[in-house]
Amino acid sequence: MSNKVLKLRKASLYEFTQNYSNKINNCIEFFKSMKWPNGFSCDRCGCHKYYLVKLVGKTKTSYVLECRSCK
Ligand SMILES: [Zn+2]
């Protein structure tokens, strides 16, 4: 494998992950604005900070927001 090929592959991979994560972020923003119009707040403690947790399943990948304080 030459250096040139390696660079090209890296560049396209980077682009792909950028586009992909942008779409994911749009989905998450949409989901958040549906559930929390004023921004995330935990059902249990009212905390506004969260982790984004990726759940990889056999047929789909989903994302959940988890409170940072309740963990
Ligand atoms: Zn909480």
N, CA, C, O and the ligand as a Tripos MOL2 file, in Angstrom:
@<TRIPOS>MOLECULE
protein
  285   283    72     0     0
PROTEIN
NO_CHARGES

@<TRIPOS>ATOM
      1 N           0.8590   -1.2120    0.0000 N.3       1 MET1
      2 CA          0.0000    0.0000    0.0000 C.3       1 MET1
      3 C           0.8860    1.2520    0.0000 C.2       1 MET1
      4 O           1.7800    1.3780    0.8370 O.2       1 MET1
      5 N           0.6420    2.1630   -0.9250 N.am      2 SER2
      6 CA          1.4520    3.3810   -1.0070 C.3       2 SER2
      7 C           0.9200    4.4390   -0.0470 C.2       2 SER2
      8 O          -0.2030    4.3450    0.4480 O.2       2 SER2
      9 N           1.7340    5.4260    0.1980 N.am      3 ASN3
     10 CA          1.3250    6.5150    1.0770 C.3       3 ASN3
     11 C           0.1270    7.2770    0.5260 C.2       3 ASN3
     12 O          -0.7550    7.7100    1.2670 O.2       3 ASN3
     13 N           0.1220    7.4260   -0.7970 N.am      4 LYS4
     14 CA         -0.9440    8.1990   -1.4400 C.3       4 LYS4
     15 C          -2.3160    7.5490   -1.1860 C.2       4 LYS4
     16 O          -3.2800    8.2230   -0.8250 O.2       4 LYS4
     17 N          -2.3740    6.2560   -1.3790 N.am      5 VAL5
     18 CA         -3.6300    5.5290   -1.1690 C.3       5 VAL5
     19 C          -4.0710    5.6520    0.2890 C.2       5 VAL5
     20 O          -5.2450    5.8750    0.5860 O.2       5 VAL5
     21 N          -3.1240    5.5060    1.1640 N.am      6 LEU6
     22 CA         -3.4300    5.5790    2.5830 C.3       6 LEU6
     23 C          -4.0240    6.9390    2.9590 C.2       6 LEU6
     24 O          -4.9920    7.0180    3.7150 O.2       6 LEU6
     25 N          -3.4310    8.0000    2.4230 N.am      7 LYS7
     26 CA         -3.9340    9.3580    2.6990 C.3       7 LYS7
     27 C          -5.3570    9.5420    2.1900 C.2       7 LYS7
     28 O          -6.2120   10.0970    2.8810 O.2       7 LYS7
     29 N          -5.5970    9.0660    0.9650 N.am      8 LEU8
     30 CA         -6.9280    9.2020    0.3850 C.3       8 LEU8
     31 C          -7.9570    8.4520    1.2270 C.2       8 LEU8
     32 O          -9.0510    8.9530    1.4870 O.2       8 LEU8
     33 N          -7.5980    7.2750    1.6360 N.am      9 ARG9
     34 CA         -8.5450    6.4810    2.4310 C.3       9 ARG9
     35 C          -8.8380    7.1650    3.7590 C.2       9 ARG9
     36 O          -9.9770    7.1790    4.2260 O.2       9 ARG9
     37 N          -7.8230    7.7170    4.3450 N.am     10 LYS10
     38 CA         -8.0350    8.4210    5.6060 C.3      10 LYS10
     39 C          -8.9400    9.6260    5.4200 C.2      10 LYS10
     40 O          -9.8190    9.8930    6.2390 O.2      10 LYS10
     41 N          -8.7090   10.3620    4.3140 N.am     11 ALA11
     42 CA         -9.4970   11.5690    4.0530 C.3      11 ALA11
     43 C         -10.9700   11.2220    3.8640 C.2      11 ALA11
     44 O         -11.8430   11.8940    4.4120 O.2      11 ALA11
     45 N         -11.2490   10.1710    3.0880 N.am     12 SER12
     46 CA        -12.6510    9.8360    2.8280 C.3      12 SER12
     47 C         -13.3060    9.2900    4.0980 C.2      12 SER12
     48 O         -14.4890    9.5210    4.3500 O.2      12 SER12
     49 N         -12.5330    8.5770    4.8740 N.am     13 LEU13
     50 CA        -13.0840    8.0580    6.1280 C.3      13 LEU13
     51 C         -13.4530    9.2160    7.0610 C.2      13 LEU13
     52 O         -14.4960    9.1960    7.7140 O.2      13 LEU13
     53 N         -12.5820   10.2160    7.1100 N.am     14 TYR14
     54 CA        -12.8410   11.3820    7.9370 C.3      14 TYR14
     55 C         -14.1210   12.0920    7.5000 C.2      14 TYR14
     56 O         -14.9560   12.4680    8.3230 O.2      14 TYR14
     57 N         -14.2510   12.2650    6.1930 N.am     15 GLU15
     58 CA        -15.4560   12.9120    5.6700 C.3      15 GLU15
     59 C         -16.7100   12.1400    6.0540 C.2      15 GLU15
     60 O         -17.7120   12.7110    6.4840 O.2      15 GLU15
     61 N         -16.6250   10.8480    5.8870 N.am     16 PHE16
     62 CA        -17.7740    9.9960    6.1790 C.3      16 PHE16
     63 C         -18.1910   10.1290    7.6480 C.2      16 PHE16
     64 O         -19.3740   10.2960    7.9460 O.2      16 PHE16
     65 N         -17.2450   10.0560    8.5420 N.am     17 THR17
     66 CA        -17.5970   10.1330    9.9570 C.3      17 THR17
     67 C         -18.1330   11.5250   10.3080 C.2      17 THR17
     68 O         -19.0200   11.6600   11.1510 O.2      17 THR17
     69 N         -17.5900   12.5540    9.6580 N.am     18 GLN18
     70 CA        -18.0970   13.9060    9.8920 C.3      18 GLN18
     71 C         -19.5650   14.0120    9.4820 C.2      18 GLN18
     72 O         -20.4080   14.4660   10.2560 O.2      18 GLN18
     73 N         -19.8560   13.5830    8.2460 N.am     19 ASN19
     74 CA        -21.2370   13.6470    7.7760 C.3      19 ASN19
     75 C         -22.1580   12.8120    8.6520 C.2      19 ASN19
     76 O         -23.2550   13.2320    9.0190 O.2      19 ASN19
     77 N         -21.6860   11.6370    8.9710 N.am     20 TYR20
     78 CA        -22.4850   10.7200    9.7660 C.3      20 TYR20
     79 C         -22.7930   11.3220   11.1380 C.2      20 TYR20
     80 O         -23.9340   11.2940   11.5970 O.2      20 TYR20
     81 N         -21.7770   11.8570   11.7720 N.am     21 SER21
     82 CA        -22.0010   12.3950   13.1120 C.3      21 SER21
     83 C         -22.8770   13.6480   13.0510 C.2      21 SER21
     84 O         -23.6250   13.9240   13.9880 O.2      21 SER21
     85 N         -22.7890   14.4130   11.9480 N.am     22 ASN22
     86 CA        -23.6710   15.5660   11.8050 C.3      22 ASN22
     87 C         -25.1280   15.1280   11.7520 C.2      22 ASN22
     88 O         -25.9930   15.7470   12.3730 O.2      22 ASN22
     89 N         -25.3960   14.0590   11.0090 N.am     23 LYS23
     90 CA        -26.7680   13.5600   10.9350 C.3      23 LYS23
     91 C         -27.2300   13.0730   12.3000 C.2      23 LYS23
     92 O         -28.3470   13.3660   12.7270 O.2      23 LYS23
     93 N         -26.3820   12.3450   12.9690 N.am     24 ILE24
     94 CA        -26.7120   11.8450   14.3070 C.3      24 ILE24
     95 C         -27.0180   13.0170   15.2370 C.2      24 ILE24
     96 O         -27.9880   12.9880   15.9940 O.2      24 ILE24
     97 N         -26.1840   14.0360   15.1680 N.am     25 ASN25
     98 CA        -26.4100   15.2010   16.0230 C.3      25 ASN25
     99 C         -27.7360   15.8630   15.7120 C.2      25 ASN25
    100 O         -28.4350   16.3070   16.6230 O.2      25 ASN25
    101 N         -28.0930   15.9350   14.4360 N.am     26 ASN26
    102 CA        -29.3890   16.5040   14.0730 C.3      26 ASN26
    103 C         -30.5240   15.6990   14.6870 C.2      26 ASN26
    104 O         -31.4840   16.2650   15.2090 O.2      26 ASN26
    105 N         -30.4110   14.3780   14.6220 N.am     27 CYS27
    106 CA        -31.4240   13.5080   15.2190 C.3      27 CYS27
    107 C         -31.5170   13.7410   16.7200 C.2      27 CYS27
    108 O         -32.6060   13.8440   17.2840 O.2      27 CYS27
    109 N         -30.3590   13.8220   17.3480 N.am     28 ILE28
    110 CA        -30.3460   14.0130   18.7920 C.3      28 ILE28
    111 C         -30.9400   15.3630   19.1610 C.2      28 ILE28
    112 O         -31.7060   15.4710   20.1190 O.2      28 ILE28
    113 N         -30.5840   16.3960   18.3940 N.am     29 GLU29
    114 CA        -31.1270   17.7240   18.6640 C.3      29 GLU29
    115 C         -32.6480   17.7240   18.5150 C.2      29 GLU29
    116 O         -33.3620   18.3390   19.3070 O.2      29 GLU29
    117 N         -33.1290   17.0250   17.4920 N.am     30 PHE30
    118 CA        -34.5700   16.9420   17.2660 C.3      30 PHE30
    119 C         -35.2490   16.2340   18.4320 C.2      30 PHE30
    120 O         -36.2560   16.7040   18.9630 O.2      30 PHE30
    121 N         -34.6820   15.0990   18.8200 N.am     31 PHE31
    122 CA        -35.2140   14.3210   19.9400 C.3      31 PHE31
    123 C         -35.2280   15.1520   21.2200 C.2      31 PHE31
    124 O         -36.2090   15.1610   21.9650 O.2      31 PHE31
    125 N         -34.1230   15.8450   21.4570 N.am     32 LYS32
    126 CA        -34.0320   16.6690   22.6560 C.3      32 LYS32
    127 C         -35.0690   17.7830   22.6570 C.2      32 LYS32
    128 O         -35.6830   18.0690   23.6850 O.2      32 LYS32
    129 N         -35.2610   18.4160   21.4850 N.am     33 SER33
    130 CA        -36.2090   19.5340   21.4300 C.3      33 SER33
    131 C         -37.6490   19.0440   21.5820 C.2      33 SER33
    132 O         -38.5200   19.7990   22.0140 O.2      33 SER33
    133 N         -37.9010   17.7640   21.2240 N.am     34 MET34
    134 CA        -39.2260   17.1950   21.4410 C.3      34 MET34
    135 C         -39.4680   16.9140   22.9230 C.2      34 MET34
    136 O         -40.5220   17.2390   23.4690 O.2      34 MET34
    137 N         -38.4770   16.3090   23.5530 N.am     35 LYS35
    138 CA        -38.6760   15.8970   24.9400 C.3      35 LYS35
    139 C         -38.3800   17.0300   25.9200 C.2      35 LYS35
    140 O         -39.0630   17.1960   26.9300 O.2      35 LYS35
    141 N         -37.3550   17.7960   25.6000 N.am     36 TRP36
    142 CA        -36.9750   18.8850   26.4960 C.3      36 TRP36
    143 C         -36.8770   20.1920   25.7110 C.2      36 TRP36
    144 O         -35.7860   20.5670   25.2820 O.2      36 TRP36
    145 N         -37.9950   20.8910   25.5160 N.am     37 PRO37
    146 CA        -37.9870   22.1390   24.7260 C.3      37 PRO37
    147 C         -37.0320   23.1860   25.3000 C.2      37 PRO37
    148 O         -36.5090   24.0200   24.5600 O.2      37 PRO37
    149 N         -36.8060   23.1460   26.5890 N.am     38 ASN38
    150 CA        -35.9280   24.1340   27.2160 C.3      38 ASN38
    151 C         -34.5420   23.5710   27.5160 C.2      38 ASN38
    152 O         -33.8010   24.1300   28.3250 O.2      38 ASN38
    153 N         -34.1930   22.4650   26.8640 N.am     39 GLY39
    154 CA        -32.9060   21.8320   27.1040 C.3      39 GLY39
    155 C         -33.0560   20.6380   28.0220 C.2      39 GLY39
    156 O         -34.0490   20.4960   28.7370 O.2      39 GLY39
    157 N         -32.0540   19.7890   27.9850 N.am     40 PHE40
    158 CA        -32.1190   18.5600   28.7760 C.3      40 PHE40
    159 C         -32.2720   18.8540   30.2610 C.2      40 PHE40
    160 O         -31.5870   19.7130   30.8160 O.2      40 PHE40
    161 N         -33.1820   18.1270   30.8870 N.am     41 SER41
    162 CA        -33.1920   18.1190   32.3460 C.3      41 SER41
    163 C         -33.6340   16.7360   32.8110 C.2      41 SER41
    164 O         -34.5890   16.1660   32.2830 O.2      41 SER41
    165 N         -32.9430   16.2170   33.7830 N.am     42 CYS42
    166 CA        -33.1730   14.8510   34.2500 C.3      42 CYS42
    167 C         -34.5370   14.7390   34.9430 C.2      42 CYS42
    168 O         -34.9330   15.6170   35.7090 O.2      42 CYS42
    169 N         -35.2500   13.6330   34.6550 N.am     43 ASP43
    170 CA        -36.5520   13.3930   35.2820 C.3      43 ASP43
    171 C         -36.4240   13.2180   36.7890 C.2      43 ASP43
    172 O         -37.3280   13.5780   37.5420 O.2      43 ASP43
    173 N         -35.3050   12.6670   37.2210 N.am     44 ARG44
    174 CA        -35.1510   12.3300   38.6300 C.3      44 ARG44
    175 C         -34.5780   13.4760   39.4620 C.2      44 ARG44
    176 O         -35.0880   13.7830   40.5390 O.2      44 ARG44
    177 N         -33.5100   14.1090   38.9540 N.am     45 CYS45
    178 CA        -32.8390   15.1020   39.7940 C.3      45 CYS45
    179 C         -32.8590   16.5090   39.1930 C.2      45 CYS45
    180 O         -32.4590   17.4700   39.8500 O.2      45 CYS45
    181 N         -33.3240   16.6340   37.9430 N.am     46 GLY46
    182 CA        -33.4040   17.9540   37.3400 C.3      46 GLY46
    183 C         -32.0730   18.4820   36.8290 C.2      46 GLY46
    184 O         -31.9710   19.6390   36.4240 O.2      46 GLY46
    185 N         -31.0670   17.6410   36.8490 N.am     47 CYS47
    186 CA        -29.7400   18.0250   36.3770 C.3      47 CYS47
    187 C         -29.7700   18.3270   34.8760 C.2      47 CYS47
    188 O         -30.5270   17.7030   34.1320 O.2      47 CYS47
    189 N         -28.9580   19.2720   34.4340 N.am     48 HIS48
    190 CA        -28.9520   19.6460   33.0180 C.3      48 HIS48
    191 C         -27.7680   19.0680   32.2560 C.2      48 HIS48
    192 O         -27.6080   19.3180   31.0610 O.2      48 HIS48
    193 N         -26.9430   18.3000   32.9480 N.am     49 LYS49
    194 CA        -25.7880   17.7180   32.2640 C.3      49 LYS49
    195 C         -26.0360   16.2500   31.9750 C.2      49 LYS49
    196 O         -26.6220   15.5390   32.7920 O.2      49 LYS49
    197 N         -25.6000   15.8070   30.8380 N.am     50 TYR50
    198 CA        -25.8860   14.4310   30.4350 C.3      50 TYR50
    199 C         -24.7240   13.8340   29.6630 C.2      50 TYR50
    200 O         -23.8780   14.5380   29.1110 O.2      50 TYR50
    201 N         -24.7160   12.5220   29.6470 N.am     51 TYR51
    202 CA        -23.8370   11.7710   28.7610 C.3      51 TYR51
    203 C         -24.6330   11.3300   27.5600 C.2      51 TYR51
    204 O         -25.8240   11.0350   27.6610 O.2      51 TYR51
    205 N         -23.9730   11.2870   26.4270 N.am     52 LEU52
    206 CA        -24.5740   10.6730   25.2510 C.3      52 LEU52
    207 C         -24.0450    9.2440   25.1750 C.2      52 LEU52
    208 O         -22.8420    9.0220   25.0350 O.2      52 LEU52
    209 N         -24.9560    8.2820   25.2690 N.am     53 VAL53
    210 CA        -24.5480    6.8820   25.2770 C.3      53 VAL53
    211 C         -24.9940    6.2150   23.9940 C.2      53 VAL53
    212 O         -26.1680    6.2680   23.6280 O.2      53 VAL53
    213 N         -24.0560    5.5890   23.3170 N.am     54 LYS54
    214 CA        -24.3660    4.9080   22.0620 C.3      54 LYS54
    215 C         -24.6730    3.4520   22.3450 C.2      54 LYS54
    216 O         -23.8780    2.7580   22.9780 O.2      54 LYS54
    217 N         -25.8150    2.9870   21.8820 N.am     55 LEU55
    218 CA        -26.2040    1.5970   22.0580 C.3      55 LEU55
    219 C         -26.1810    0.9120   20.6990 C.2      55 LEU55
    220 O         -26.9840    1.2330   19.8230 O.2      55 LEU55
    221 N         -25.2730   -0.0170   20.5260 N.am     56 VAL56
    222 CA        -25.1680   -0.7100   19.2490 C.3      56 VAL56
    223 C         -25.9010   -2.0360   19.3380 C.2      56 VAL56
    224 O         -25.4920   -2.9320   20.0760 O.2      56 VAL56
    225 N         -26.9780   -2.1580   18.5890 N.am     57 GLY57
    226 CA        -27.7520   -3.3950   18.5750 C.3      57 GLY57
    227 C         -27.4920   -4.1670   17.2950 C.2      57 GLY57
    228 O         -26.6860   -3.7550   16.4610 O.2      57 GLY57
    229 N         -28.1830   -5.2910   17.1480 N.am     58 LYS58
    230 CA        -27.9710   -6.1160   15.9550 C.3      58 LYS58
    231 C         -28.5660   -5.4750   14.7140 C.2      58 LYS58
    232 O         -27.9960   -5.5790   13.6280 O.2      58 LYS58
    233 N         -29.6990   -4.8190   14.8630 N.am     59 THR59
    234 CA        -30.3680   -4.2520   13.7010 C.3      59 THR59
    235 C         -30.3080   -2.7360   13.6600 C.2      59 THR59
    236 O         -30.5190   -2.1450   12.6010 O.2      59 THR59
    237 N         -30.0270   -2.0940   14.7770 N.am     60 LYS60
    238 CA        -29.9850   -0.6410   14.7710 C.3      60 LYS60
    239 C         -29.0550   -0.1060   15.8470 C.2      60 LYS60
    240 O         -28.7370   -0.7720   16.8320 O.2      60 LYS60
    241 N         -28.6400    1.1140   15.6120 N.am     61 THR61
    242 CA        -27.8300    1.8040   16.6000 C.3      61 THR61
    243 C         -28.6580    2.9420   17.1570 C.2      61 THR61
    244 O         -29.1990    3.7510   16.4040 O.2      61 THR61
    245 N         -28.7580    3.0060   18.4650 N.am     62 SER62
    246 CA        -29.5340    4.0810   19.0530 C.3      62 SER62
    247 C         -28.6910    4.8570   20.0450 C.2      62 SER62
    248 O         -27.6440    4.3970   20.5000 O.2      62 SER62
    249 N         -29.1680    6.0290   20.3610 N.am     63 TYR63
    250 CA        -28.4590    6.8840   21.2930 C.3      63 TYR63
    251 C         -29.3760    7.2450   22.4450 C.2      63 TYR63
    252 O         -30.5620    7.5080   22.2460 O.2      63 TYR63
    253 N         -28.8380    7.2580   23.6210 N.am     64 VAL64
    254 CA        -29.6290    7.6890   24.7670 C.3      64 VAL64
    255 C         -28.8850    8.7740   25.5240 C.2      64 VAL64
    256 O         -27.6550    8.8160   25.5240 O.2      64 VAL64
    257 N         -29.6320    9.6360   26.1600 N.am     65 LEU65
    258 CA        -29.0510   10.6640   27.0070 C.3      65 LEU65
    259 C         -29.1750   10.2120   28.4520 C.2      65 LEU65
    260 O         -30.2700    9.9130   28.9290 O.2      65 LEU65
    261 N         -28.0580   10.1650   29.1330 N.am     66 GLU66
    262 CA        -28.0620    9.7220   30.5180 C.3      66 GLU66
    263 C         -27.5910   10.8430   31.4210 C.2      66 GLU66
    264 O         -26.6000   11.5190   31.1450 O.2      66 GLU66
    265 N         -28.3260   11.0220   32.5070 N.am     67 CYS67
    266 CA        -27.9660   12.0670   33.4670 C.3      67 CYS67
    267 C         -26.5930   11.8160   34.0620 C.2      67 CYS67
    268 O         -26.2380   10.6760   34.3630 O.2      67 CYS67
    269 N         -25.8290   12.8730   34.2310 N.am     68 ARG68
    270 CA        -24.4960   12.7240   34.8040 C.3      68 ARG68
    271 C         -24.5360   12.5610   36.3110 C.2      68 ARG68
    272 O         -23.6490   11.9380   36.8940 O.2      68 ARG68
    273 N         -25.5610   13.1170   36.9460 N.am     69 SER69
    274 CA        -25.6170   13.0800   38.4060 C.3      69 SER69
    275 C         -26.1600   11.7680   38.9410 C.2      69 SER69
    276 O         -25.7640   11.3310   40.0220 O.2      69 SER69
    277 N         -27.0670   11.1280   38.1950 N.am     70 CYS70
    278 CA        -27.7280    9.9370   38.7010 C.3      70 CYS70
    279 C         -26.9160    8.6680   38.5080 C.2      70 CYS70
    280 O         -27.2930    7.6200   39.0320 O.2      70 CYS70
    281 N         -25.8360    8.7300   37.7870 N.am     71 LYS71
    282 CA        -25.0870    7.4950   37.5020 C.3      71 LYS71
    283 C         -24.4820    6.8910   38.7530 C.2      71 LYS71
    284 O         -23.8240    5.8540   38.6810 O.2      71 LYS71
    285 ZN        -30.4710   12.9300   37.3170 Zn       72 ZN72
@<TRIPOS>BOND
     1     1     2 1
     2     2     3 1
     3     3     4 2
     4     3     5 am
     5     5     6 1
     6     6     7 1
     7     7     8 2
     8     7     9 am
     9     9    10 1
    10    10    11 1
    11    11    12 2
    12    11    13 am
    13    13    14 1
    14    14    15 1
    15    15    16 2
    16    15    17 am
    17    17    18 1
    18    18    19 1
    19    19    20 2
    20    19    21 am
    21    21    22 1
    22    22    23 1
    23    23    24 2
    24    23    25 am
    25    25    26 1
    26    26    27 1
    27    27    28 2
    28    27    29 am
    29    29    30 1
    30    30    31 1
    31    31    32 2
    32    31    33 am
    33    33    34 1
    34    34    35 1
    35    35    36 2
    36    35    37 am
    37    37    38 1
    38    38    39 1
    39    39    40 2
    40    39    41 am
    41    41    42 1
    42    42    43 1
    43    43    44 2
    44    43    45 am
    45    45    46 1
    46    46    47 1
    47    47    48 2
    48    47    49 am
    49    49    50 1
    50    50    51 1
    51    51    52 2
    52    51    53 am
    53    53    54 1
    54    54    55 1
    55    55    56 2
    56    55    57 am
    57    57    58 1
    58    58    59 1
    59    59    60 2
    60    59    61 am
    61    61    62 1
    62    62    63 1
    63    63    64 2
    64    63    65 am
    65    65    66 1
    66    66    67 1
    67    67    68 2
    68    67    69 am
    69    69    70 1
    70    70    71 1
    71    71    72 2
    72    71    73 am
    73    73    74 1
    74    74    75 1
    75    75    76 2
    76    75    77 am
    77    77    78 1
    78    78    79 1
    79    79    80 2
    80    79    81 am
    81    81    82 1
    82    82    83 1
    83    83    84 2
    84    83    85 am
    85    85    86 1
    86    86    87 1
    87    87    88 2
    88    87    89 am
    89    89    90 1
    90    90    91 1
    91    91    92 2
    92    91    93 am
    93    93    94 1
    94    94    95 1
    95    95    96 2
    96    95    97 am
    97    97    98 1
    98    98    99 1
    99    99   100 2
   100    99   101 am
   101   101   102 1
   102   102   103 1
   103   103   104 2
   104   103   105 am
   105   105   106 1
   106   106   107 1
   107   107   108 2
   108   107   109 am
   109   109   110 1
   110   110   111 1
   111   111   112 2
   112   111   113 am
   113   113   114 1
   114   114   115 1
   115   115   116 2
   116   115   117 am
   117   117   118 1
   118   118   119 1
   119   119   120 2
   120   119   121 am
   121   121   122 1
   122   122   123 1
   123   123   124 2
   124   123   125 am
   125   125   126 1
   126   126   127 1
   127   127   128 2
   128   127   129 am
   129   129   130 1
   130   130   131 1
   131   131   132 2
   132   131   133 am
   133   133   134 1
   134   134   135 1
   135   135   136 2
   136   135   137 am
   137   137   138 1
   138   138   139 1
   139   139   140 2
   140   139   141 am
   141   141   142 1
   142   142   143 1
   143   143   144 2
   144   143   145 am
   145   145   146 1
   146   146   147 1
   147   147   148 2
   148   147   149 am
   149   149   150 1
   150   150   151 1
   151   151   152 2
   152   151   153 am
   153   153   154 1
   154   154   155 1
   155   155   156 2
   156   155   157 am
   157   157   158 1
   158   158   159 1
   159   159   160 2
   160   159   161 am
   161   161   162 1
   162   162   163 1
   163   163   164 2
   164   163   165 am
   165   165   166 1
   166   166   167 1
   167   167   168 2
   168   167   169 am
   169   169   170 1
   170   170   171 1
   171   171   172 2
   172   171   173 am
   173   173   174 1
   174   174   175 1
   175   175   176 2
   176   175   177 am
   177   177   178 1
   178   178   179 1
   179   179   180 2
   180   179   181 am
   181   181   182 1
   182   182   183 1
   183   183   184 2
   184   183   185 am
   185   185   186 1
   186   186   187 1
   187   187   188 2
   188   187   189 am
   189   189   190 1
   190   190   191 1
   191   191   192 2
   192   191   193 am
   193   193   194 1
   194   194   195 1
   195   195   196 2
   196   195   197 am
   197   197   198 1
   198   198   199 1
   199   199   200 2
   200   199   201 am
   201   201   202 1
   202   202   203 1
   203   203   204 2
   204   203   205 am
   205   205   206 1
   206   206   207 1
   207   207   208 2
   208   207   209 am
   209   209   210 1
   210   210   211 1
   211   211   212 2
   212   211   213 am
   213   213   214 1
   214   214   215 1
   215   215   216 2
   216   215   217 am
   217   217   218 1
   218   218   219 1
   219   219   220 2
   220   219   221 am
   221   221   222 1
   222   222   223 1
   223   223   224 2
   224   223   225 am
   225   225   226 1
   226   226   227 1
   227   227   228 2
   228   227   229 am
   229   229   230 1
   230   230   231 1
   231   231   232 2
   232   231   233 am
   233   233   234 1
   234   234   235 1
   235   235   236 2
   236   235   237 am
   237   237   238 1
   238   238   239 1
   239   239   240 2
   240   239   241 am
   241   241   242 1
   242   242   243 1
   243   243   244 2
   244   243   245 am
   245   245   246 1
   246   246   247 1
   247   247   248 2
   248   247   249 am
   249   249   250 1
   250   250   251 1
   251   251   252 2
   252   251   253 am
   253   253   254 1
   254   254   255 1
   255   255   256 2
   256   255   257 am
   257   257   258 1
   258   258   259 1
   259   259   260 2
   260   259   261 am
   261   261   262 1
   262   262   263 1
   263   263   264 2
   264   263   265 am
   265   265   266 1
   266   266   267 1
   267   267   268 2
   268   267   269 am
   269   269   270 1
   270   270   271 1
   271   271   272 2
   272   271   273 am
   273   273   274 1
   274   274   275 1
   275   275   276 2
   276   275   277 am
   277   277   278 1
   278   278   279 1
   279   279   280 2
   280   279   281 am
   281   281   282 1
   282   282   283 1
   283   283   284 2
@<TRIPOS>SUBSTRUCTURE
     1 MET1         2 RESIDUE 1 A MET
     2 SER2         6 RESIDUE 1 A SER
     3 ASN3        10 RESIDUE 1 A ASN
     4 LYS4        14 RESIDUE 1 A LYS
     5 VAL5        18 RESIDUE 1 A VAL
     6 LEU6        22 RESIDUE 1 A LEU
     7 LYS7        26 RESIDUE 1 A LYS
     8 LEU8        30 RESIDUE 1 A LEU
     9 ARG9        34 RESIDUE 1 A ARG
    10 LYS10       38 RESIDUE 1 A LYS
    11 ALA11       42 RESIDUE 1 A ALA
    12 SER12       46 RESIDUE 1 A SER
    13 LEU13       50 RESIDUE 1 A LEU
    14 TYR14       54 RESIDUE 1 A TYR
    15 GLU15       58 RESIDUE 1 A GLU
    16 PHE16       62 RESIDUE 1 A PHE
    17 THR17       66 RESIDUE 1 A THR
    18 GLN18       70 RESIDUE 1 A GLN
    19 ASN19       74 RESIDUE 1 A ASN
    20 TYR20       78 RESIDUE 1 A TYR
    21 SER21       82 RESIDUE 1 A SER
    22 ASN22       86 RESIDUE 1 A ASN
    23 LYS23       90 RESIDUE 1 A LYS
    24 ILE24       94 RESIDUE 1 A ILE
    25 ASN25       98 RESIDUE 1 A ASN
    26 ASN26      102 RESIDUE 1 A ASN
    27 CYS27      106 RESIDUE 1 A CYS
    28 ILE28      110 RESIDUE 1 A ILE
    29 GLU29      114 RESIDUE 1 A GLU
    30 PHE30      118 RESIDUE 1 A PHE
    31 PHE31      122 RESIDUE 1 A PHE
    32 LYS32      126 RESIDUE 1 A LYS
    33 SER33      130 RESIDUE 1 A SER
    34 MET34      134 RESIDUE 1 A MET
    35 LYS35      138 RESIDUE 1 A LYS
    36 TRP36      142 RESIDUE 1 A TRP
    37 PRO37      146 RESIDUE 1 A PRO
    38 ASN38      150 RESIDUE 1 A ASN
    39 GLY39      154 RESIDUE 1 A GLY
    40 PHE40      158 RESIDUE 1 A PHE
    41 SER41      162 RESIDUE 1 A SER
    42 CYS42      166 RESIDUE 1 A CYS
    43 ASP43      170 RESIDUE 1 A ASP
    44 ARG44      174 RESIDUE 1 A ARG
    45 CYS45      178 RESIDUE 1 A CYS
    46 GLY46      182 RESIDUE 1 A GLY
    47 CYS47      186 RESIDUE 1 A CYS
    48 HIS48      190 RESIDUE 1 A HIS
    49 LYS49      194 RESIDUE 1 A LYS
    50 TYR50      198 RESIDUE 1 A TYR
    51 TYR51      202 RESIDUE 1 A TYR
    52 LEU52      206 RESIDUE 1 A LEU
    53 VAL53      210 RESIDUE 1 A VAL
    54 LYS54      214 RESIDUE 1 A LYS
    55 LEU55      218 RESIDUE 1 A LEU
    56 VAL56      222 RESIDUE 1 A VAL
    57 GLY57      226 RESIDUE 1 A GLY
    58 LYS58      230 RESIDUE 1 A LYS
    59 THR59      234 RESIDUE 1 A THR
    60 LYS60      238 RESIDUE 1 A LYS
    61 THR61      242 RESIDUE 1 A THR
    62 SER62      246 RESIDUE 1 A SER
    63 TYR63      250 RESIDUE 1 A TYR
    64 VAL64      254 RESIDUE 1 A VAL
    65 LEU65      258 RESIDUE 1 A LEU
    66 GLU66      262 RESIDUE 1 A GLU
    67 CYS67      266 RESIDUE 1 A CYS
    68 ARG68      270 RESIDUE 1 A ARG
    69 SER69      274 RESIDUE 1 A SER
    70 CYS70      278 RESIDUE 1 A CYS
    71 LYS71      282 RESIDUE 1 A LYS
    72 ZN72       285 GROUP 0 **** ****
